[in-house]
Amino acid sequence: MQRHLRPARSLALTFAILSAAFSTSAYAPGAVAQTAVAQTAVAPTSVAQTAVVQTAVAQTAVAPTAVAPTAVAPTPVAGAWLMRYERMVNSGTLHSTTTDAVEVVQGRLTLRQSGDSVFGEWQPMVAKGDTAPPPRSVHGVQRRDSVLLRFVPVVDNDAGMIATAAHEVVEFIKTYVHDMPPTTTALEVALRGDMLTGTRRTVLLDGTPRGQPQVLTGVRAKP
């Protein structure tokens, strides 16, 4: 009886081993499938993120760059100019009726330039045969197409101590007694190609205008 039970137990044990193996094989595909699904679910998200990053990079690459406007350099005013203006002169005398007449004044303005600084000379033009006065030095600045110049006050460097003191006394009396402070001439013109248009007027040394301005025009002298 015991001999017949041993084969039965062996068969039962074998059946149990086969059943366990069968169960493991049955569940393995499910695990693999779950892993595949998980990978499939994650992959589209990674691709989407990559696409967003690539789009952002592309937009950054093609984004328009703001370009500052190029400053336009002003037309240089350096050179020689033939200038003219009109002024009113008193043609009367102390013993006759005073009348005013218009006098046309012409001059040659020669300018040199260093950056926006302008300097040069004003040479009055006189009739043929007359003696021309010495040129006057001018200096000023250019702002775009506008030029502001002033005549440099004349200083006699050769005057002696007595002459210099006497001049200072005269200037003091004129300034504080007769209300005639030292003045100079200012030219303010606009540059339009080969033409200058503006005004000439008398100003105090601090720039305060005195009197009425006179219309000033000029053309660039031919070489």
C-alpha positions as a Markdown table, in Angstrom:
| # | Residue | x | y | z |
|---|---|---|---|---|
| 1 | Met | 0.0 | 0.0 | 0.0 |
| 2 | Gln | 2.8 | 2.4 | 0.8 |
| 3 | Arg | 4.5 | 1.5 | -2.5 |
| 4 | His | 1.4 | 2.7 | -4.4 |
| 5 | Leu | 1.2 | 6.0 | -2.4 |
| 6 | Arg | 4.7 | 7.1 | -3.1 |
| 7 | Pro | 4.1 | 7.4 | -6.9 |
| 8 | Ala | 0.9 | 9.4 | -6.2 |
| 9 | Arg | 2.8 | 11.8 | -3.9 |
| 10 | Ser | 5.5 | 12.2 | -6.6 |
| 11 | Leu | 2.8 | 12.9 | -9.2 |
| 12 | Ala | 1.1 | 15.5 | -6.8 |
| 13 | Leu | 4.5 | 17.2 | -6.2 |
| 14 | Thr | 5.2 | 17.3 | -9.9 |
| 15 | Phe | 1.8 | 18.8 | -10.6 |
| 16 | Ala | 2.3 | 21.4 | -8.0 |
| 17 | Ile | 5.7 | 22.4 | -9.4 |
| 18 | Leu | 4.2 | 22.6 | -12.9 |
| 19 | Ser | 1.3 | 24.7 | -11.6 |
| 20 | Ala | 3.6 | 27.2 | -10.0 |
| 21 | Ala | 5.7 | 27.5 | -13.1 |
| 22 | Phe | 2.5 | 28.0 | -15.2 |
| 23 | Ser | 1.3 | 30.7 | -12.8 |
| 24 | Thr | 4.7 | 32.6 | -13.0 |
| 25 | Ser | 4.6 | 32.4 | -16.8 |
| 26 | Ala | 1.1 | 33.7 | -16.9 |
| 27 | Tyr | 1.8 | 36.8 | -14.8 |
| 28 | Ala | 5.1 | 37.7 | -16.5 |
| 29 | Pro | 3.6 | 39.0 | -19.7 |
| 30 | Gly | 1.3 | 41.2 | -17.7 |
| 31 | Ala | 4.3 | 42.8 | -15.9 |
| 32 | Val | 6.1 | 43.3 | -19.2 |
| 33 | Ala | 2.9 | 44.8 | -20.7 |
| 34 | Gln | 2.6 | 47.2 | -17.8 |
| 35 | Thr | 6.2 | 48.3 | -18.2 |
| 36 | Ala | 5.7 | 48.9 | -21.9 |
| 37 | Val | 2.5 | 50.9 | -21.2 |
| 38 | Ala | 4.3 | 53.0 | -18.7 |
| 39 | Gln | 7.1 | 53.7 | -21.1 |
| 40 | Thr | 4.6 | 54.5 | -23.8 |
| 41 | Ala | 2.8 | 56.9 | -21.5 |
| 42 | Val | 6.0 | 58.8 | -20.5 |
| 43 | Ala | 7.5 | 59.0 | -24.0 |
| 44 | Pro | 4.9 | 61.4 | -25.5 |
| 45 | Thr | 5.3 | 63.8 | -22.6 |
| 46 | Ser | 9.1 | 63.9 | -23.1 |
| 47 | Val | 8.6 | 64.5 | -26.9 |
| 48 | Ala | 6.1 | 67.3 | -26.1 |
| 49 | Gln | 8.5 | 69.0 | -23.7 |
| 50 | Thr | 11.3 | 68.7 | -26.3 |
| 51 | Ala | 9.1 | 70.3 | -28.9 |
| 52 | Val | 8.3 | 73.2 | -26.6 |
| 53 | Val | 11.9 | 73.8 | -25.8 |
| 54 | Gln | 12.8 | 73.7 | -29.5 |
| 55 | Thr | 10.0 | 76.2 | -30.3 |
| 56 | Ala | 11.2 | 78.6 | -27.6 |
| 57 | Val | 14.8 | 78.4 | -28.9 |
| 58 | Ala | 13.6 | 79.0 | -32.5 |
| 59 | Gln | 11.6 | 82.0 | -31.4 |
| 60 | Thr | 14.6 | 83.4 | -29.5 |
| 61 | Ala | 16.8 | 82.9 | -32.6 |
| 62 | Val | 14.4 | 84.7 | -34.9 |
| 63 | Ala | 13.3 | 87.4 | -32.5 |
| 64 | Pro | 13.9 | 90.8 | -34.0 |
| 65 | Thr | 16.7 | 92.8 | -32.5 |
| 66 | Ala | 16.1 | 96.5 | -31.8 |
| 67 | Val | 18.7 | 98.6 | -33.7 |
| 68 | Ala | 19.5 | 102.0 | -32.4 |
| 69 | Pro | 19.0 | 104.7 | -35.1 |
| 70 | Thr | 22.2 | 105.9 | -36.6 |
| 71 | Ala | 23.1 | 109.5 | -35.7 |
| 72 | Val | 23.4 | 111.7 | -38.8 |
| 73 | Ala | 26.6 | 113.7 | -38.7 |
| 74 | Pro | 26.2 | 117.5 | -39.2 |
| 75 | Thr | 27.4 | 119.1 | -42.3 |
| 76 | Pro | 30.9 | 120.6 | -41.6 |
| 77 | Val | 30.9 | 124.4 | -41.6 |
| 78 | Ala | 34.7 | 124.7 | -42.1 |
| 79 | Gly | 35.7 | 126.7 | -45.1 |
| 80 | Ala | 35.5 | 130.2 | -46.5 |
| 81 | Trp | 32.2 | 132.0 | -46.7 |
| 82 | Leu | 31.2 | 135.3 | -48.4 |
| 83 | Met | 28.8 | 137.0 | -45.9 |
| 84 | Arg | 26.7 | 140.1 | -46.1 |
| 85 | Tyr | 24.2 | 142.0 | -43.8 |
| 86 | Glu | 22.5 | 145.4 | -43.8 |
| 87 | Arg | 22.7 | 148.0 | -41.0 |
| 88 | Met | 21.2 | 151.4 | -40.4 |
| 89 | Val | 23.6 | 154.2 | -40.2 |
| 90 | Asn | 23.2 | 157.8 | -39.2 |
| 91 | Ser | 23.9 | 160.0 | -42.1 |
| 92 | Gly | 23.1 | 163.3 | -40.5 |
| 93 | Thr | 25.2 | 165.8 | -38.5 |
| 94 | Leu | 24.8 | 167.7 | -35.3 |
| 95 | His | 23.6 | 170.7 | -37.3 |
| 96 | Ser | 21.3 | 169.0 | -39.7 |
| 97 | Thr | 18.3 | 166.8 | -39.7 |
| 98 | Thr | 19.2 | 163.3 | -38.7 |
| 99 | Thr | 18.4 | 160.7 | -41.4 |
| 100 | Asp | 19.1 | 156.9 | -41.4 |
| 101 | Ala | 20.5 | 155.1 | -44.4 |
| 102 | Val | 20.9 | 151.4 | -45.1 |
| 103 | Glu | 24.5 | 150.3 | -45.5 |
| 104 | Val | 25.4 | 146.9 | -46.9 |
| 105 | Val | 28.3 | 145.3 | -45.1 |
| 106 | Gln | 30.3 | 142.4 | -46.6 |
| 107 | Gly | 32.9 | 140.2 | -45.1 |
| 108 | Arg | 34.8 | 137.0 | -45.6 |
| 109 | Leu | 34.3 | 134.5 | -42.9 |
| 110 | Thr | 37.0 | 131.8 | -42.8 |
| 111 | Leu | 36.3 | 128.9 | -40.4 |
| 112 | Arg | 38.1 | 125.9 | -39.1 |
| 113 | Gln | 36.7 | 123.1 | -37.1 |
| 114 | Ser | 37.7 | 120.6 | -34.4 |
| 115 | Gly | 34.8 | 118.4 | -33.3 |
| 116 | Asp | 31.9 | 120.7 | -32.5 |
| 117 | Ser | 34.3 | 123.7 | -31.8 |
| 118 | Val | 34.6 | 126.3 | -34.5 |
| 119 | Phe | 37.1 | 129.1 | -34.8 |
| 120 | Gly | 38.4 | 131.4 | -37.5 |
| 121 | Glu | 38.5 | 135.0 | -38.7 |
| 122 | Trp | 36.1 | 137.7 | -40.0 |
| 123 | Gln | 37.7 | 139.9 | -42.6 |
| 124 | Pro | 35.7 | 143.0 | -43.6 |
| 125 | Met | 35.5 | 143.5 | -47.4 |
| 126 | Val | 36.1 | 147.1 | -48.5 |
| 127 | Ala | 35.9 | 148.9 | -51.8 |
| 128 | Lys | 38.9 | 148.6 | -54.1 |
| 129 | Gly | 41.6 | 151.1 | -53.1 |
| 130 | Asp | 40.5 | 151.4 | -49.5 |
| 131 | Thr | 42.5 | 150.0 | -46.7 |
| 132 | Ala | 40.9 | 146.9 | -45.0 |
| 133 | Pro | 40.8 | 146.8 | -41.3 |
| 134 | Pro | 42.6 | 143.9 | -39.5 |
| 135 | Pro | 40.6 | 140.7 | -39.3 |
| 136 | Arg | 38.7 | 139.8 | -36.1 |
| 137 | Ser | 39.0 | 136.4 | -34.5 |
| 138 | Val | 35.8 | 134.4 | -33.9 |
| 139 | His | 35.1 | 131.3 | -32.0 |
| 140 | Gly | 32.0 | 129.2 | -31.2 |
| 141 | Val | 30.3 | 125.9 | -31.5 |
| 142 | Gln | 28.2 | 123.9 | -34.0 |
| 143 | Arg | 25.1 | 122.1 | -32.9 |
| 144 | Arg | 23.8 | 119.9 | -35.7 |
| 145 | Asp | 23.1 | 122.4 | -38.5 |
| 146 | Ser | 23.3 | 125.6 | -36.3 |
| 147 | Val | 26.4 | 127.6 | -35.6 |
| 148 | Leu | 26.9 | 130.2 | -32.9 |
| 149 | Leu | 30.0 | 132.4 | -33.2 |
| 150 | Arg | 31.3 | 135.4 | -31.2 |
| 151 | Phe | 33.9 | 137.9 | -32.0 |
| 152 | Val | 36.9 | 137.7 | -29.6 |
| 153 | Pro | 37.3 | 141.1 | -27.8 |
| 154 | Val | 40.4 | 142.9 | -29.0 |
| 155 | Val | 43.2 | 143.1 | -26.5 |
| 156 | Asp | 46.2 | 145.3 | -27.1 |
| 157 | Asn | 49.1 | 143.2 | -25.7 |
| 158 | Asp | 51.6 | 145.8 | -26.6 |
| 159 | Ala | 50.0 | 148.5 | -24.5 |
| 160 | Gly | 52.1 | 149.7 | -21.5 |
| 161 | Met | 51.0 | 149.8 | -17.9 |
| 162 | Ile | 49.8 | 153.3 | -18.0 |
| 163 | Ala | 47.8 | 152.8 | -21.2 |
| 164 | Thr | 46.3 | 149.6 | -19.8 |
| 165 | Ala | 45.2 | 151.3 | -16.6 |
| 166 | Ala | 43.7 | 154.2 | -18.5 |
| 167 | His | 41.7 | 151.8 | -20.7 |
| 168 | Glu | 40.4 | 150.1 | -17.6 |
| 169 | Val | 39.3 | 153.4 | -16.1 |
| 170 | Val | 37.5 | 154.4 | -19.3 |
| 171 | Glu | 35.7 | 151.0 | -19.4 |
| 172 | Phe | 34.7 | 151.4 | -15.8 |
| 173 | Ile | 33.2 | 154.8 | -16.4 |
| 174 | Lys | 31.4 | 153.6 | -19.6 |
| 175 | Thr | 30.0 | 150.6 | -17.7 |
| 176 | Tyr | 28.9 | 152.0 | -14.4 |
| 177 | Val | 28.4 | 155.7 | -15.2 |
| 178 | His | 27.0 | 155.8 | -18.7 |
| 179 | Asp | 25.5 | 152.2 | -18.7 |
| 180 | Met | 27.7 | 151.2 | -21.7 |
| 181 | Pro | 29.2 | 147.9 | -20.7 |
| 182 | Pro | 31.7 | 146.1 | -23.0 |
| 183 | Thr | 30.0 | 144.4 | -25.9 |
| 184 | Thr | 30.9 | 142.1 | -28.7 |
| 185 | Thr | 29.3 | 140.7 | -31.8 |
| 186 | Ala | 27.5 | 137.4 | -32.0 |
| 187 | Leu | 26.6 | 135.5 | -35.2 |
| 188 | Glu | 24.0 | 132.8 | -35.2 |
| 189 | Val | 23.4 | 131.0 | -38.4 |
| 190 | Ala | 21.8 | 127.9 | -39.8 |
| 191 | Leu | 23.7 | 125.8 | -42.3 |
| 192 | Arg | 21.8 | 124.7 | -45.4 |
| 193 | Gly | 24.1 | 123.1 | -47.9 |
| 194 | Asp | 26.3 | 125.8 | -49.3 |
| 195 | Met | 24.4 | 128.6 | -47.6 |
| 196 | Leu | 24.3 | 130.3 | -44.2 |
| 197 | Thr | 21.3 | 132.2 | -43.0 |
| 198 | Gly | 20.8 | 133.8 | -39.6 |
| 199 | Thr | 21.4 | 137.0 | -37.6 |
| 200 | Arg | 24.2 | 139.3 | -36.4 |
| 201 | Arg | 23.7 | 141.2 | -33.2 |
| 202 | Thr | 25.5 | 143.0 | -30.5 |
| 203 | Val | 25.7 | 141.2 | -27.1 |
| 204 | Leu | 27.2 | 141.8 | -23.7 |
| 205 | Leu | 30.2 | 139.7 | -22.8 |
| 206 | Asp | 27.9 | 137.4 | -20.8 |
| 207 | Gly | 25.7 | 136.9 | -23.9 |
| 208 | Thr | 22.9 | 139.3 | -23.1 |
| 209 | Pro | 21.6 | 140.7 | -26.4 |
| 210 | Arg | 21.7 | 144.5 | -27.0 |
| 211 | Gly | 19.9 | 146.2 | -29.8 |
| 212 | Gln | 18.1 | 144.7 | -32.8 |
| 213 | Pro | 19.5 | 141.8 | -34.8 |
| 214 | Gln | 20.4 | 142.2 | -38.4 |
| 215 | Val | 19.7 | 139.6 | -41.1 |
| 216 | Leu | 22.9 | 137.8 | -42.1 |
| 217 | Thr | 23.4 | 135.6 | -45.1 |
| 218 | Gly | 26.3 | 134.0 | -46.8 |
| 219 | Val | 27.4 | 131.5 | -49.5 |
| 220 | Arg | 30.4 | 129.2 | -49.5 |
| 221 | Ala | 33.3 | 130.7 | -51.4 |
| 222 | Lys | 34.4 | 128.9 | -54.5 |
| 223 | Pro | 38.0 | 127.5 | -54.3 |
